[in-house]
Amino acid sequence: MPRTNKTILGADGRILGSRAETTRAKLLEATARLLTESGVLELRIVDITRDVGSSPATFYQYFIDVDAAILALAEQATHDEAPLVSHLSTGWDGDDGLQRAEAFVDAYTTYWDDHNAVLRVRNLKAEEGNVAFREARSRANLLLIQAMSKMVEQAQADGRLPDTIHPFVTATAMIAMIERLLPYRNEIARRGAPSGSLRDTLAILLYRSLTGR
C-alpha cells in the first residue's frame, strides 16, 4: 500500500513511522480480504492478526476495534473515489455527452467493485445511525455531489432544466440511485434484465437528470 503525505496515527495518537505504517497496511489488507470472504458479522480481530502472522495486541496498537479498521478502509476508498470527479468536471454537453455518462458509470462500477465489501458495511452502519460511518459516507459522496450540482446549475442556466429542482438534491438523488442499484445487479439479472441494461439505464438517467438533454 503506497505511503501518502498524510500523517498516520496509531490507536494511542502517536505518529507512525514507516515500519509501523507497513504493519498497519498489512492489517488493513487482511481486514479487507476477510471482510470480503466472510462478512462483517464473522470478522474477528484474532482472525485478522492470524492472517498476517501477528497477535491481537499488535492490532490494538493501530485500531481500537474492528470498526476503526473498517473506517480506515472507507477513507482509503474515498481517496480512490476522487478521480471519478474528472468524468464530471469536463461536462457532458457535447455530442459525446451520453458516452461520457456511460464512461462515468463504468468507472464508478469499477470503483464500487474494488471496494464492495467496505462500502456495503460503511453504508449499512451509516444508515443504522453510526455517526463516524455517516460522516465518512458524507465526505465521500460530497466529492461527486458537488460536481454533479454544478452540472445541474449549468443546465438550469442554459434553460434545459427547470429552476424548481434543487441542484444539490438532484445530485444527491443520483448518487443514492447508483449506490442502491449496483449491489443488486445479480438480483436484477435474475429478474430477466439483459446484460448491460443496468449500466445503460443508469447512464441515460444520469445524463438526462444532470444535463436536461
C-alpha positions in Angstrom: 0.0 0.0 0.0 1.6 3.3 -1.1 2.8 5.8 1.5 0.9 9.1 1.4 1.7 12.6 2.7 -1.0 12.3 5.3 0.2 11.7 8.8 -1.0 8.4 10.1 -1.6 7.9 13.8 -1.7 4.8 16.0 -4.6 4.0 18.3 -2.8 6.0 21.1 -2.4 9.0 18.9 1.3 8.6 18.2 2.7 9.3 14.7 3.6 6.1 13.0 7.0 5.5 11.4 7.4 3.8 8.0 7.8 0.3 9.6 4.7 0.8 11.7 2.8 2.0 8.7 3.7 -1.2 6.8 2.3 -3.3 9.7 -0.8 -1.2 9.8 -1.2 -1.6 6.0 -0.9 -5.3 6.3 -3.6 -5.4 9.0 -5.9 -3.3 6.7 -5.3 -5.6 3.8 -6.2 -8.6 5.9 -9.3 -6.8 7.2 -10.5 -6.0 3.7 -9.8 -9.6 2.5 -11.6 -11.3 5.3 -14.4 -8.8 5.1 -14.9 -9.8 1.5 -14.7 -13.5 2.3 -16.7 -13.8 5.5 -18.7 -10.6 6.0 -18.6 -8.2 8.9 -20.5 -10.5 11.3 -17.8 -13.1 11.1 -14.9 -10.7 11.2 -12.8 -11.1 14.3 -9.6 -9.4 15.4 -7.9 -12.8 16.1 -8.6 -13.9 12.5 -7.2 -10.6 11.1 -4.0 -10.9 13.1 -3.6 -14.6 12.4 -3.8 -13.8 8.7 -0.7 -11.6 9.0 1.1 -13.8 11.5 0.7 -11.3 14.4 -1.3 -11.0 17.6 -4.4 -9.1 18.8 -2.1 -7.0 20.9 -0.5 -5.7 17.7 -3.9 -4.9 16.2 -4.8 -2.8 19.2 -1.6 -0.7 18.7 -3.2 0.6 15.5 -7.0 0.3 15.9 -9.3 0.4 18.9 -11.7 -2.1 17.3 -12.7 -3.7 14.0 -14.9 -0.7 13.2 -11.9 1.6 13.4 -10.1 -0.6 10.8 -13.1 -0.6 8.5 -13.3 3.2 8.8 -9.7 3.4 7.7 -10.5 1.3 4.7 -13.5 3.5 4.0 -11.2 6.5 4.0 -8.9 4.8 1.5 -11.9 4.1 -0.7 -12.8 7.8 -0.6 -9.3 8.6 -1.8 -9.8 6.2 -4.8 -13.2 7.8 -5.5 -11.7 11.3 -6.0 -10.5 10.7 -9.6 -14.1 9.9 -10.6 -14.8 13.7 -10.5 -12.8 14.0 -13.7 -15.6 12.3 -15.5 -18.0 15.1 -14.4 -15.9 18.2 -14.4 -15.5 18.3 -18.2 -19.2 18.4 -18.7 -21.5 16.3 -20.9 -22.7 19.0 -23.2 -21.1 17.8 -26.4 -22.3 15.2 -28.9 -20.5 12.6 -26.9 -22.3 13.5 -23.7 -24.1 10.2 -23.3 -20.8 8.3 -23.9 -19.2 10.4 -21.2 -22.1 9.4 -18.9 -21.5 5.8 -19.8 -17.8 6.1 -19.0 -18.6 7.6 -15.6 -20.9 4.7 -14.8 -18.2 2.2 -15.9 -15.6 4.0 -13.7 -18.0 4.1 -10.7 -18.8 0.5 -11.1 -15.1 -0.5 -11.1 -14.6 1.7 -8.0 -17.6 0.0 -6.3 -16.4 -3.5 -7.2 -12.9 -2.7 -5.9 -14.2 -1.7 -2.5 -17.5 -3.6 -2.5 -17.4 -5.1 1.0 -16.1 -2.0 2.7 -18.7 0.3 1.0 -21.5 -2.0 1.9 -20.5 -2.0 5.6 -19.9 1.7 5.6 -23.4 2.4 4.1 -25.1 -0.1 6.4 -23.6 1.3 9.6 -24.3 4.9 8.3 -27.9 4.0 7.8 -28.1 2.4 11.3 -27.0 5.8 12.7 -23.3 5.3 13.4 -22.0 8.9 13.3 -18.5 8.1 12.3 -19.6 6.0 9.3 -22.2 8.5 8.4 -19.6 11.3 8.3 -17.3 9.0 6.2 -20.0 8.4 3.7 -20.9 12.1 3.5 -17.3 13.1 2.9 -17.0 10.5 0.1 -20.3 11.3 -1.6 -19.7 15.1 -1.4 -16.9 14.9 -3.9 -19.3 13.7 -6.7 -22.4 15.6 -5.5 -20.7 18.9 -5.7 -19.5 18.2 -9.3 -23.0 17.0 -10.3 -24.6 20.0 -8.7 -22.5 22.3 -10.9 -23.7 20.3 -14.0 -27.3 20.9 -12.9 -26.7 24.5 -12.3 -25.3 24.9 -15.8 -28.2 23.1 -17.3 -30.6 25.4 -15.5 -28.6 28.5 -16.7 -29.0 27.2 -20.2 -32.7 26.7 -19.8 -32.6 22.9 -20.2 -33.6 22.1 -16.6 -36.3 23.9 -14.6 -35.4 26.2 -11.7 -37.8 24.3 -9.5 -35.4 21.4 -9.0 -32.5 21.9 -6.5 -29.0 21.0 -7.8 -27.8 19.5 -4.6 -30.9 17.4 -4.1 -30.8 16.2 -7.7 -27.1 15.3 -7.4 -27.7 13.5 -4.1 -30.6 11.5 -5.6 -28.3 10.4 -8.5 -25.6 9.1 -6.1 -28.2 7.4 -4.0 -29.6 5.7 -7.1 -26.2 4.4 -8.1 -25.3 3.2 -4.6 -28.6 1.4 -4.2 -28.7 -0.3 -7.6 -25.1 -1.6 -8.0 -25.3 -4.1 -5.1 -28.4 -5.6 -6.6 -27.0 -6.4 -10.1 -27.3 -10.1 -9.7 -30.9 -9.9 -8.5 -31.8 -7.6 -11.4 -30.2 -10.1 -13.8 -32.3 -12.9 -12.2 -35.4 -10.9 -12.9 -34.6 -11.1 -16.7 -32.8 -7.8 -17.3 -30.4 -8.2 -20.2 -26.6 -7.9 -19.6 -25.6 -4.3 -19.7 -29.1 -2.9 -19.2 -28.4 -1.6 -15.7 -25.3 0.3 -17.0 -27.2 1.7 -20.0 -30.2 2.7 -17.8 -28.1 4.4 -15.2 -26.1 6.3 -17.9 -29.3 7.6 -19.5 -30.9 8.6 -16.2 -27.8 10.5 -15.1 -27.3 12.1 -18.5 -30.9 13.4 -18.7 -31.1 14.4 -15.0 -27.8 16.3 -14.9 -27.9 18.0 -18.3 -31.6 18.2 -19.3 -30.7 16.8 -22.7 
